[in-house]
Amino acid sequence: LSMKADGFTGEEAYGKMLGTSMLCAILEILFSLLPGKTIRKIFPPVVSAVAVTLIGVALTGTGMKYWGGGVVCAEMGWKEHAQVRDSVGFGMPVSNVPSAICSGSAQVALPYGSTEYIALGFSVLVFLVVIELFG
């Protein structure tokens, strides 16, 4: 949204995102060439632990929001935008998959915290635990 407010088009914003991703990939490649001892000196266990903890704390709110449901449909209204349809969907909606949960206008048919959303989130959690336990 801030790039749009700054006057960039979608194509320019996408190019900047790709350029940033490529630059980060190069940085990761350079870090992979460093010996382990140097990396541990740059990122001691305390720094790594704090970074991972902060990432987990930041994702907790997002996870709860999505577990309750209703967020995906509302946030995926971009798929109906004319610029996206014209450049990706060849003039048609990007996804024609019908859904009982999302209406065609990016409105949510089920309320936040409905049983279907909670059951889906719980099944994903159970599946992840089973994979973690039994590999």
PyMOL commands that set and color helices and strands:
alter all, ss='L'
color gray80, all
select helices_A, chain A and resi 2-5+10-33+36-42+45-68+71-75+77-80+82-87+115-134
alter helices_A, ss='H'
color red, helices_A
deselect
rebuild
show_as cartoon
